[in-house]
Amino acid sequence: VWGRRFNWNDLDPEENRWGICYPPDDPYGCYAGILLDMVRRRREDRTLQVLRRLVLRLGDLREERKAVLLVSEGWARYRPDQRLARPLPRVSQPGCLGEVPQGKGIYVGADGKLKVGTDPRTYMTVDWQECESARTTMAHIDNDRTYRELMDEANRMNTSFYPIDPRGLAVFGTPMDYKDLPQTPTNLATLPADKGLLADATDMRERLETLRSLATATDGRMTETNDLTGGLKKIADDLSDYYLLGYYSTNAKTDGTFRKITVRVKRPGVAVRARRGYLAATEAEVAARRAAAAALDPE
Protein backbone atom coordinates (compact mmCIF):
# COMPACT_ATOMS: atom_id res chain seq x y z
CA VAL A 1 0.00 0.00 0.00
CA TRP A 2 2.76 2.47 0.87
CA GLY A 3 4.20 2.10 -2.62
CA ARG A 4 1.31 3.69 -4.50
CA ARG A 5 2.04 6.94 -6.25
CA PHE A 6 -0.46 9.83 -6.14
CA ASN A 7 -2.48 8.16 -3.39
CA TRP A 8 -2.62 10.08 -0.11
CA ASN A 9 -5.48 8.18 1.46
CA ASP A 10 -3.25 5.35 2.66
CA LEU A 11 -0.85 7.07 5.07
CA ASP A 12 0.43 4.71 7.74
CA PRO A 13 0.54 5.71 11.46
CA GLU A 14 4.04 7.19 11.25
CA GLU A 15 3.17 9.28 8.20
CA ASN A 16 -0.02 10.43 9.91
CA ARG A 17 2.06 11.64 12.84
CA TRP A 18 4.18 13.65 10.45
CA GLY A 19 1.00 15.19 9.08
CA ILE A 20 0.11 16.36 12.60
CA CYS A 21 3.59 17.85 13.18
CA TYR A 22 3.74 19.48 9.74
CA PRO A 23 0.11 20.11 8.71
CA PRO A 24 0.12 20.89 4.98
CA ASP A 25 -2.85 23.24 5.37
CA ASP A 26 -1.19 25.55 7.92
CA PRO A 27 -2.33 29.17 7.41
CA TYR A 28 1.15 30.65 6.85
CA GLY A 29 2.54 27.93 4.61
CA CYS A 30 5.44 27.15 6.95
CA TYR A 31 5.06 23.41 6.34
CA ALA A 32 4.16 23.48 2.66
CA GLY A 33 5.64 20.44 0.90
CA ILE A 34 7.21 18.98 4.07
CA LEU A 35 4.81 16.05 4.46
CA LEU A 36 4.85 15.39 0.71
CA ASP A 37 8.65 15.32 0.59
CA MET A 38 9.05 13.12 3.66
CA VAL A 39 6.49 10.53 2.56
CA ARG A 40 7.86 10.29 -0.97
CA ARG A 41 11.41 9.88 0.25
CA ARG A 42 10.45 7.29 2.84
CA ARG A 43 8.40 5.20 0.41
CA GLU A 44 11.05 5.24 -2.30
CA ASP A 45 13.76 4.31 0.18
CA ARG A 46 11.67 1.44 1.57
CA THR A 47 11.04 0.14 -1.95
CA LEU A 48 14.73 0.15 -2.90
CA GLN A 49 15.75 -1.45 0.40
CA VAL A 50 13.17 -4.22 -0.09
CA LEU A 51 14.57 -4.91 -3.56
CA ARG A 52 18.10 -5.07 -2.16
CA ARG A 53 17.05 -7.61 0.46
CA LEU A 54 15.26 -9.60 -2.24
CA VAL A 55 18.43 -9.71 -4.36
CA LEU A 56 20.53 -10.87 -1.41
CA ARG A 57 17.97 -13.55 -0.59
CA LEU A 58 17.97 -14.82 -4.18
CA GLY A 59 21.76 -14.92 -4.12
CA ASP A 60 21.62 -17.19 -1.09
CA LEU A 61 19.19 -19.59 -2.78
CA ARG A 62 21.29 -20.52 -5.81
CA GLU A 63 24.17 -19.32 -7.98
CA GLU A 64 22.54 -19.66 -11.39
CA ARG A 65 20.64 -16.87 -13.06
CA LYS A 66 17.51 -15.48 -11.36
CA ALA A 67 14.92 -13.10 -12.79
CA VAL A 68 12.77 -10.48 -11.06
CA LEU A 69 9.70 -9.04 -12.79
CA LEU A 70 9.38 -5.52 -11.42
CA VAL A 71 6.15 -3.57 -12.02
CA SER A 72 7.03 0.06 -11.47
CA GLU A 73 6.94 3.57 -12.93
CA GLY A 74 10.52 4.25 -11.83
CA TRP A 75 12.04 6.38 -9.10
CA ALA A 76 13.13 9.95 -8.59
CA ARG A 77 16.29 8.83 -6.72
CA TYR A 78 16.09 11.48 -4.03
CA ARG A 79 19.38 13.03 -2.91
CA PRO A 80 20.22 14.81 0.36
CA ASP A 81 18.30 18.08 0.58
CA GLN A 82 19.20 20.70 3.17
CA ARG A 83 16.05 22.65 2.36
CA LEU A 84 13.99 19.84 3.89
CA ALA A 85 16.15 20.01 7.02
CA ARG A 86 15.72 23.79 7.45
CA PRO A 87 14.65 25.16 10.89
CA LEU A 88 10.87 25.14 11.34
CA PRO A 89 8.64 26.66 14.04
CA ARG A 90 6.70 24.45 16.39
CA VAL A 91 3.56 26.40 15.46
CA SER A 92 2.94 28.00 12.08
CA GLN A 93 3.57 31.74 12.25
CA PRO A 94 4.21 34.72 9.96
CA GLY A 95 7.71 34.61 8.56
CA CYS A 96 8.16 30.98 9.58
CA LEU A 97 11.21 31.58 11.78
CA GLY A 98 12.61 28.43 13.37
CA GLU A 99 12.36 27.76 17.08
CA VAL A 100 14.72 26.20 19.57
CA PRO A 101 13.80 22.48 19.78
CA GLN A 102 11.68 21.64 22.80
CA GLY A 103 12.39 18.75 25.15
CA LYS A 104 10.41 15.54 25.19
CA GLY A 105 7.23 15.31 27.22
CA ILE A 106 6.53 13.17 30.27
CA TYR A 107 3.58 10.83 30.75
CA VAL A 108 2.43 8.05 33.07
CA GLY A 109 2.73 4.64 31.46
CA ALA A 110 0.45 1.63 31.84
CA ASP A 111 2.64 0.39 34.69
CA GLY A 112 2.06 3.61 36.66
CA LYS A 113 5.63 4.85 36.18
CA LEU A 114 6.74 8.15 34.65
CA LYS A 115 8.10 7.85 31.12
CA VAL A 116 9.76 10.30 28.73
CA GLY A 117 8.32 10.84 25.24
CA THR A 118 4.85 10.65 23.76
CA ASP A 119 2.07 8.60 25.32
CA PRO A 120 1.27 5.98 22.62
CA ARG A 121 -2.30 5.79 23.93
CA THR A 122 -2.94 9.41 22.97
CA TYR A 123 -3.31 9.52 19.20
CA MET A 124 -3.37 13.30 18.78
CA THR A 125 -0.33 13.85 21.00
CA VAL A 126 2.79 13.87 18.86
CA ASP A 127 6.38 14.15 20.01
CA TRP A 128 7.84 17.10 18.11
CA GLN A 129 11.38 15.83 18.63
CA GLU A 130 10.52 12.50 17.02
CA CYS A 131 9.10 14.33 14.00
CA GLU A 132 12.18 16.53 13.77
CA SER A 133 14.46 13.50 13.98
CA ALA A 134 12.52 11.77 11.20
CA ARG A 135 12.62 14.93 9.07
CA THR A 136 16.40 15.14 9.44
CA THR A 137 16.74 11.47 8.50
CA MET A 138 14.56 11.89 5.41
CA ALA A 139 16.49 15.02 4.39
CA HIS A 140 19.78 13.09 4.33
CA ILE A 141 18.51 10.07 2.39
CA ASP A 142 20.61 9.29 -0.68
CA ASN A 143 18.50 6.97 -2.82
CA ASP A 144 20.77 7.46 -5.82
CA ARG A 145 23.53 5.62 -3.95
CA THR A 146 21.07 2.94 -2.80
CA TYR A 147 19.93 2.48 -6.41
CA ARG A 148 23.51 1.99 -7.62
CA GLU A 149 24.22 -0.45 -4.80
CA LEU A 150 21.12 -2.38 -5.89
CA MET A 151 22.53 -2.78 -9.41
CA ASP A 152 25.95 -3.85 -8.10
CA GLU A 153 24.46 -6.43 -5.75
CA ALA A 154 22.14 -7.76 -8.47
CA ASN A 155 25.14 -8.38 -10.71
CA ARG A 156 27.06 -10.02 -7.90
CA MET A 157 24.08 -12.29 -7.10
CA ASN A 158 23.46 -13.07 -10.80
CA THR A 159 19.97 -11.56 -10.69
CA SER A 160 18.39 -9.94 -13.75
CA PHE A 161 15.61 -7.35 -13.55
CA TYR A 162 12.75 -7.22 -16.04
CA PRO A 163 10.96 -3.91 -15.32
CA ILE A 164 7.39 -3.47 -16.59
CA ASP A 165 5.80 -0.04 -16.87
CA PRO A 166 2.10 -0.77 -16.20
CA ARG A 167 1.08 2.40 -18.07
CA GLY A 168 2.46 1.15 -21.37
CA LEU A 169 3.63 4.03 -23.55
CA ALA A 170 2.98 6.84 -21.08
CA VAL A 171 2.37 10.40 -22.29
CA PHE A 172 2.26 12.16 -18.92
CA GLY A 173 4.06 11.27 -15.73
CA THR A 174 1.27 12.71 -13.56
CA PRO A 175 -2.34 11.63 -14.17
CA MET A 176 -4.49 14.36 -15.70
CA ASP A 177 -7.13 13.89 -12.97
CA TYR A 178 -4.66 13.87 -10.09
CA LYS A 179 -5.99 17.09 -8.55
CA ASP A 180 -9.49 15.61 -8.52
CA LEU A 181 -8.53 13.09 -5.85
CA PRO A 182 -10.51 13.36 -2.59
CA GLN A 183 -9.01 15.98 -0.29
CA THR A 184 -8.89 15.61 3.48
CA PRO A 185 -7.23 17.76 6.18
CA THR A 186 -4.31 15.31 6.07
CA ASN A 187 -3.62 15.61 2.36
CA LEU A 188 -5.17 18.96 1.52
CA ALA A 189 -1.97 20.68 0.46
CA THR A 190 0.06 17.70 -0.70
CA LEU A 191 -1.19 18.10 -4.25
CA PRO A 192 1.71 19.60 -6.19
CA ALA A 193 1.47 22.83 -8.09
CA ASP A 194 1.30 22.59 -11.88
CA LYS A 195 4.93 22.59 -13.00
CA GLY A 196 4.15 22.51 -16.70
CA LEU A 197 4.39 19.84 -19.37
CA LEU A 198 8.15 20.18 -19.80
CA ALA A 199 8.90 19.50 -16.12
CA ASP A 200 6.42 16.62 -16.10
CA ALA A 201 8.03 15.08 -19.18
CA THR A 202 11.50 15.46 -17.65
CA ASP A 203 10.41 13.77 -14.43
CA MET A 204 8.80 10.89 -16.34
CA ARG A 205 11.87 10.43 -18.55
CA GLU A 206 14.23 10.33 -15.56
CA ARG A 207 12.03 7.83 -13.72
CA LEU A 208 11.83 5.51 -16.71
CA GLU A 209 15.59 5.78 -17.20
CA THR A 210 16.09 4.23 -13.76
CA LEU A 211 14.17 1.16 -14.96
CA ARG A 212 15.98 0.96 -18.30
CA SER A 213 19.37 1.24 -16.60
CA LEU A 214 18.42 -1.41 -14.07
CA ALA A 215 17.45 -3.79 -16.87
CA THR A 216 20.52 -3.05 -19.00
CA ALA A 217 22.97 -3.30 -16.12
CA THR A 218 21.62 -6.67 -14.99
CA ASP A 219 21.09 -8.29 -18.41
CA GLY A 220 17.31 -7.96 -18.25
CA ARG A 221 14.74 -6.43 -20.57
CA MET A 222 12.56 -3.35 -20.16
CA THR A 223 8.88 -3.78 -21.12
CA GLU A 224 7.53 -0.44 -22.25
CA THR A 225 4.64 -1.10 -24.62
CA ASN A 226 0.86 -0.92 -24.84
CA ASP A 227 0.88 -4.60 -25.84
CA LEU A 228 1.44 -6.02 -22.35
CA THR A 229 0.78 -9.59 -23.52
CA GLY A 230 3.41 -9.27 -26.24
CA GLY A 231 5.86 -7.73 -23.81
CA LEU A 232 5.44 -10.58 -21.32
CA LYS A 233 5.84 -13.09 -24.16
CA LYS A 234 9.23 -11.55 -24.98
CA ILE A 235 10.24 -11.86 -21.32
CA ALA A 236 9.18 -15.53 -21.31
CA ASP A 237 11.19 -16.16 -24.48
CA ASP A 238 14.21 -14.38 -23.03
CA LEU A 239 14.09 -16.47 -19.86
CA SER A 240 13.56 -19.71 -21.80
CA ASP A 241 16.43 -19.46 -24.27
CA TYR A 242 19.86 -18.71 -22.89
CA TYR A 243 23.18 -20.38 -22.23
CA LEU A 244 24.70 -20.54 -18.76
CA LEU A 245 28.48 -20.44 -19.10
CA GLY A 246 30.83 -20.74 -16.16
CA TYR A 247 34.56 -20.25 -15.89
CA TYR A 248 37.30 -19.67 -13.35
CA SER A 249 38.92 -16.25 -13.52
CA THR A 250 42.71 -16.13 -13.72
CA ASN A 251 42.62 -12.87 -11.74
CA ALA A 252 42.75 -13.97 -8.10
CA LYS A 253 43.01 -10.49 -6.60
CA THR A 254 40.43 -9.75 -3.89
CA ASP A 255 40.26 -6.03 -4.54
CA GLY A 256 36.47 -5.58 -4.90
CA THR A 257 36.86 -4.01 -8.36
CA PHE A 258 34.57 -4.44 -11.36
CA ARG A 259 35.76 -7.07 -13.85
CA LYS A 260 34.57 -6.65 -17.41
CA ILE A 261 33.32 -9.69 -19.35
CA THR A 262 33.18 -9.84 -23.16
CA VAL A 263 31.35 -12.68 -24.93
CA ARG A 264 31.88 -13.27 -28.68
CA VAL A 265 30.47 -15.88 -31.04
CA LYS A 266 31.67 -17.05 -34.47
CA ARG A 267 28.19 -17.52 -35.91
CA PRO A 268 27.29 -14.58 -38.19
CA GLY A 269 24.13 -12.53 -37.75
CA VAL A 270 23.84 -13.20 -34.01
CA ALA A 271 23.44 -10.45 -31.41
CA VAL A 272 24.86 -11.46 -28.03
CA ARG A 273 23.42 -10.18 -24.77
CA ALA A 274 25.49 -11.13 -21.76
CA ARG A 275 26.49 -9.84 -18.37
CA ARG A 276 28.88 -6.94 -18.69
CA GLY A 277 30.97 -8.10 -15.78
CA TYR A 278 31.05 -8.80 -12.07
CA LEU A 279 32.38 -7.36 -8.83
CA ALA A 280 35.36 -9.16 -7.37
CA ALA A 281 35.18 -10.13 -3.72
CA THR A 282 37.03 -8.12 -1.10
CA GLU A 283 39.42 -9.46 1.54
CA ALA A 284 36.75 -8.90 4.21
CA GLU A 285 34.16 -10.88 2.22
CA VAL A 286 36.53 -13.78 1.63
CA ALA A 287 37.43 -13.87 5.32
CA ALA A 288 33.75 -13.81 6.30
CA ARG A 289 32.97 -16.73 3.99
CA ARG A 290 35.85 -18.77 5.38
CA ALA A 291 34.75 -18.04 8.93
CA ALA A 292 31.17 -19.04 8.13
CA ALA A 293 32.26 -22.27 6.47
CA ALA A 294 34.55 -23.15 9.38
CA ALA A 295 31.77 -22.59 11.90
CA LEU A 296 29.40 -25.14 10.33
CA ASP A 297 28.61 -28.18 12.43
CA PRO A 298 29.23 -31.34 10.35
CA GLU A 299 26.14 -32.94 11.82
Salt bridges, closest charged atoms under 4 A:
ASP10 OD1 - ARG43 NH2 3.15
ASP12 OD2 - ARG42 NH1 2.69
ASP12 OD2 - ARG46 NH1 3.63
GLU14 OE1 - ARG42 NH2 3.15
GLU15 OE2 - ARG42 NH1 2.92
GLU15 OE1 - ARG43 NH2 3.08
ASP37 OD2 - ARG83 NH2 2.90
GLU64 OE2 - ARG62 NH1 3.98
GLU73 OE1 - ARG5 NH1 2.86
GLU73 OE1 - ARG167 NH1 3.66
ASP81 OD2 - ARG83 NE 3.67
ASP111 OD2 - LYS115 NZ 3.55
ASP119 OD1 - ARG121 NE 3.03
GLU132 OE2 - ARG135 NH2 2.97
ASP142 OD1 - ARG79 NE 2.90
ASP144 OD1 - ARG77 NH1 3.29
ASP144 OD2 - ARG79 NH1 3.94
ASP144 OD2 - ARG148 NE 3.23
GLU149 OE1 - ARG52 NH1 2.85
GLU153 OE2 - ARG52 NH2 2.72
ASP165 OD1 - ARG167 NE 3.05
ASP203 OD2 - ARG207 NE 3.15
GLU209 OE1 - ARG212 NH1 3.41
ASP219 OD2 - ARG65 NH2 3.70
ASP219 OD1 - ARG273 NH2 3.57
GLU224 OE2 - ARG212 NH2 2.86
ASP237 OD2 - LYS233 NZ 2.95
ASP238 OD2 - ARG65 NH2 3.83
ASP238 OD1 - ARG221 NH2 3.71
ASP238 OD1 - ARG273 NH1 2.56
ASP255 OD1 - ARG259 NH2 3.05
GLU285 OE2 - ARG156 NH1 2.43
